[in-house]
Amino acid sequence: MPRSIDYTVPAELDGEKLIVFLRGHIKISARLLPKLKNDPLGLLRNGEHIRTVDRIRAGDVITVTFPDEKGQIPPTDADDLEIIYEDDDILVINKSPYIAMHPTHNHQGDTLANKISAYFNKKNKDIVFRAVGRLDKCTSGLVVIALNAHAANILSSGIEKEYIAIVGGVFTGEGTVDKPIIRPDAGKTYRWVGEVGERAVTHWKSLMTDGKRSVVRISLETGRTHQIRVHFASSGAPLAGDDMYGSLDRSLDRAALHCTSLKFFHPVTKREIYLEVPPPSDMERVINEIRAGVM
């Protein structure tokens, strides 16, 4: 069903045109605005149709009804979805490793998008899969799914993430890796560092080390594909289990990377939301091994 949200015009926007309220206050995207204008029920003031050029008054209730959309991803099963948070605008999942985000030529029917489609299918809802950011197939942790185009637009540049990784070598204190990332072969997902690449900045803080491996907490200033994996591999310390980037550590059968926390402001209520989940059992096992041998 379409998503309708009521907004009250604040005193400081008394007498402004509706377009100012929509674009400046609510942050409706330029792409979505024509759909709202063309729908007789898309924009209402106190229950009556209003044009974007009309003046509004403090206390007016502006109802914005976002158009219904049809998802194109076939549902499979949703039995093992771990839902951390859900409301009318967002869904947050703790993604398990070994599952791709969305269908590709290599993955058909076995992705997070298919599971999300199945989950809402059981609720007789049809949504477009809009993951705000993505995690590699091998990466576990928190993923935000926007349930409408407006939420996706607001959240596209407003989510702070932190990761836990197990890396080779000794890391103490904290530091930053600032190296551009390139894609050497356009036909492959593999990335590496290169002077002509896109700027990529990774901040890390060591949590512990046993003299062979280290557990680090990571935040990103940029969000390039494979950024964390490439930056540590280029520093001679690939993530444990990450054979794509040269790790010889077989204590895990996937890259030891987990998105452990998210912080963002809700796209509608503006309330700050903070969510955190611990690493899954495969990473926790190795972390306990490192903890037992801490220097």
N, C-alpha and C positions, 0 to 999 in steps of 0.2 A: 504494500500500500504506500501511497505518497506520504512523505514526512512533512507535517505542518508544525511550525514553531511560531509562538507569539512573542513579539518584542515590544517593549514600551519605549516610546520616544522620550529621551531625557530632556531636561530643561535647556541645556546648552544647544540643542538642535531645534528649538522652537522656531518655526518660520522657514526652515530650510526646505529645499526640494527633497522628495523621497529618494532620488538618486544619490544624494549626499549621504543620507542615512544608510542606504544599502551598501554602497561601495566603501564609504569611510568608516562607518560604525560597526556594521555587521560583517564587513569584508566579503561580500558576495563577489565571486569572480566575474570577470568580463565575459567569460565563456558561458557561464550559467545564466547571466542576466537576461539575454534574449528569450530563453525558454520560459522564464518566469513572466516576462512581459506578454508573451503570446498565449499564455494560459489564462482564461478568464478568472480562474480561482488562484492564480499564482501569487498575486499581490492584493491584499485586502487591508483597508483601514477601518477599524471598528466594524468589521463584517461586510464592508462595501468595497467594490472594486476601486482601485486607485492607480493612477498613472505615475510613472517615475518622475514626470515634470511637475506634479502637483506638490503644493506646500503642505507640510505636516506641522502639527502642534504638539507641545509637550503633553504627555499623558496619552496621546493616541496609541492604540494597540495595532501594530502592524503585523499581520499574519502572512508569513512566507510559506508557501507550499511547494516543496521541491518535487519535481516530476517523478512519477513512477518509472522504473527502468527494468529492463529484462536482462538477466544474466545469461551468458552464453556458455558457461562451463557446466558440463554434465555432473550431477551428483553421484557420489559413490557411497562411502560410509563415513559416519562421524563418531563412531564408538570410542575412539581413543583421543578425541580432542580434549585438551586440558584448558578450560576456559578460566581466565584469571579475572576478567572484568567484562561486563556487558551492559549496555543501555541502548537507547534508540538510535544513537549516532556512531558508536564505536564498539568494537569487540577486540579484546586483547587475549591472545593465545600464547601458551608456553609451548613452542614448537619443539618436537622431538628431533634428534638428528636423523639423518638418512631419508628425509622427505624433502622433495623439491617444493618450491613455493607455488609455481604455476605450470600448466602444461607446456611442454616443448616437444620437439620431434622425438626426444629420448624418453619423455615422461608423459604418458597419456592415461588419465584416470587414477593415478597414484600420487596426487599432489595435495598440498594444503588447500589450494583453491577448490579442488573437487570435494574435499571434506567439509569446507565451509559451505559450499553449495548444498551438500546433503543436510547439514545442520539446519539451515534455514528452510530447506524443502520440507522438513518435518514440522516446521512452524507455519507452513503454507505461505512463506515469503520467498520472493525472488530478488536477489541482490546482485549487483555487479561487484566482482572481487576487486577491491582496492586496498592492497597492502601499502601502508605508508612506510616506505623503505623495505628492504628485503634482506633475508639471511641466506647465505649459501646453503646448499643441500646438507652439507656436513655440519653446519652450525646449529646449535640448539638455542632456545631462549625465547624472549618476549618479542611478539610481533603485533603491531596495531593494524587492525582492519577497519577502514572507514566505511560506514554503512550508507553514506550518500555523498554526492559530489561536493557539497558545501564543506562537510567535515574533512574530506580529503584535501581540499584546497587550503583550509586553515592549518591543518596539521603538517602539510608538506615540508615546512621548514621550521617546525617548532617543537621537535621531540629531542630531548637529551637522552642519550643512551650510554650505558657503561657495560663493558664486557669483562669476563674473566677468561684468561688464556693460560695454558701451560706451555712454556717455551723452553728451548734448549739453552744451556749455558747459565751463567751466573748474572742475575740482575739484582741490584740493591738500590735503595733510594728511589728516585723517580727521574724521568727524562722525557724527551720528545724526539720523534723521528720525523724529519721534514725532507721528504724525497719525492720528486715527481714520479708518477706511475704511467707507463705506456702499455699498449697492447701490441706486442711484436707481430702477432699473426691474427688478422681480422677474423679468421675462420675458427679460432680457438679461444677458450675462456681465459687461458693463461695470461697473467700480467707480470710485469717486472718494472724496475726503476729505470728511468732514462731522462736525460736532460730536457728533451722536447715533450715530455709527458705533462699530464695535468697535475697541478700542485696537490699534494696529499700530506696531511699533518696528523700524526698519531701521538697522543700523550699517554704515558704509562707510569704506574706506580707499583713497585715490587711489594708483594705480600709475604713471600717467603722463598727461600732457596735452599737446596740440599747440597749445593756445590756442583751439581750436574744439570739440574732443571730448576726452573723458577715459575712461580705462580704470580701473575701480574694482573692488575686491574687497569682497564684501558678506557679512555674516552677519545672520541674523534672530533677533530676540528673540521674535517672534510669527510665525504662518504664515497670513496671510490670503490669499485668492485675489487674484492680480495685485498683491500687496503692493509688490514692488520696482518694477514698472512704474508703478503709481499714485503711489508716493512720489516718484520722480524726475520724473515728468510734472508733478506738483503743485508741484514746485520749479522749474519752467520748464526742465527738462532731460530730456525723454523719451528713452528708449532709442533708439539708432539703429535705423531700420527699423520702429519700432513705430507704424504709422499709426493704430491704434486710439486711441492716447493722444497723437496730435498731432505725431509726429515728421515732419519734412520731409527727413530724411536718408535717401537711397535707396541708400546704399552696401551695404545688405543688404536682402533681401526678407522679413525676419522680425525680430522683436524680438531685439536682440543680447544674449541672456542665456543663461548656461551654468552649470549646477551642477557645479563643478569638484572639490569634495572632500566626503568623508563621514567622520565619526568616530563610532563607537559601540561598545558592548560587546556581544559575541555573546550572543544570548538563552539559549544553553545552556552554552557553555564559559566565558562571562564574560570571554573574552580581548578586549582592545581591538583594534579593527580600524580602520585608516586607509587610505583609498583616494583617489587623485587622478588625474584625467585632464585633459589640456589642452583648450582650446576647439577646435571643429572648424574646418575650412579657411576657411569664409566669415568667421568672426570673426577668425581668425588673420591673414587678409589685411588686414583693416581695422586690427587692432592694429599690424601692421608699418608701415602707412601713418602711423599716429599716432606710432609710435616714431621713424620717419624725420624727423618734424617736431617732435619734442619741444622745448619751450621751454627 
